[in-house]
């Protein structure tokens, strides 16, 4: 039996940590995966009489593009899922650019 066909889609990784965004993008770049970083910034004014008391937050989404034969995409997706769920984003020696 042969597996044929093409798998195409996106995986989104979300974080509020800028350092983690750097680690994720370094990891994806080292593997040659296409991605885009989306940023959402929110600003809340706690006291209208004192605009300087505003609090701002940033959230980041990294959209990872995956496409190819299931035999190729499967291991990449498995690796991403394991790293997203606590496996870390450290690069191995053979991944260094």
C-alpha positions as CSV (number, residue, x, y, z in Angstrom):
1,X,0.0,0.0,0.0
2,X,1.3,3.5,-0.8
3,X,0.3,6.8,0.8
4,X,-0.3,9.4,-1.8
5,X,-1.5,13.0,-1.6
6,X,-0.5,16.3,-0.4
7,X,-1.0,17.8,3.1
8,X,-1.2,21.5,3.5
9,X,-2.0,23.7,6.4
10,X,-0.9,26.0,9.2
11,X,0.0,25.4,12.9
12,X,-0.3,28.4,15.2
13,X,1.9,28.8,18.3
14,X,0.9,31.5,20.8
15,X,3.0,33.1,23.6
16,X,3.3,36.3,25.5
17,X,7.1,35.9,26.0
18,X,9.3,37.8,23.5
19,X,12.3,35.6,24.3
20,X,10.3,32.5,23.4
21,X,9.3,34.1,20.1
22,X,13.0,34.5,19.3
23,X,13.6,30.8,20.2
24,X,10.7,29.6,18.1
25,X,11.7,31.7,15.1
26,X,15.3,30.5,15.3
27,X,14.2,26.9,15.5
28,X,11.9,27.3,12.5
29,X,14.5,29.2,10.4
30,X,17.1,26.5,11.1
31,X,14.7,23.9,9.7
32,X,13.7,26.0,6.7
33,X,10.1,26.2,7.7
34,X,8.0,29.2,6.5
35,X,6.4,31.2,9.2
36,X,4.9,34.6,10.1
37,X,4.8,36.3,13.4
38,X,1.6,38.2,14.3
39,X,1.5,40.6,17.2
40,X,-1.5,41.8,19.2
41,X,-0.9,44.7,21.5
42,X,-3.5,45.8,24.0
43,X,-3.5,48.9,26.2
44,X,-5.9,49.4,29.1
45,X,-6.3,52.7,30.9
46,X,-6.9,51.9,34.6
47,X,-7.7,55.5,35.6
48,X,-9.0,57.9,33.0
49,X,-7.7,60.9,35.1
50,X,-4.2,59.4,35.0
51,X,-3.5,58.2,31.4
52,X,0.1,57.2,32.5
53,X,-1.4,54.5,34.6
54,X,-2.2,52.4,31.5
55,X,-1.2,48.8,31.3
56,X,-0.2,47.3,28.0
57,X,0.3,43.6,27.0
58,X,1.6,41.9,23.9
59,X,0.6,38.5,22.6
60,X,2.4,36.8,19.7
61,X,1.1,34.2,17.3
62,X,3.6,32.3,15.1
63,X,1.8,30.9,12.0
64,X,3.9,27.9,10.7
65,X,3.2,26.9,7.1
66,X,3.3,23.1,6.5
67,X,3.0,21.5,3.1
68,X,4.2,18.4,1.5
69,X,3.7,14.7,1.4
70,X,2.4,13.1,4.6
71,X,5.7,11.1,5.0
72,X,7.6,14.4,5.2
73,X,5.0,16.6,7.0
74,X,4.2,14.0,9.7
75,X,7.6,13.9,11.5
76,X,7.9,17.7,11.3
77,X,4.4,18.1,12.8
78,X,5.1,15.5,15.5
79,X,8.3,17.4,16.4
80,X,6.5,20.7,16.6
81,X,3.7,19.3,18.8
82,X,6.2,17.8,21.2
83,X,8.1,21.1,21.5
84,X,5.0,23.2,21.9
85,X,3.9,21.0,24.8
86,X,7.1,21.5,26.8
87,X,9.8,19.9,24.7
88,X,11.7,23.2,24.4
89,X,13.1,25.0,21.4
90,X,16.8,24.3,21.8
91,X,18.6,23.7,18.5
92,X,20.7,20.5,18.2
93,X,24.2,20.9,16.8
94,X,23.2,19.8,13.3
95,X,20.5,22.5,13.2
96,X,22.8,25.4,13.8
97,X,23.0,27.8,10.8
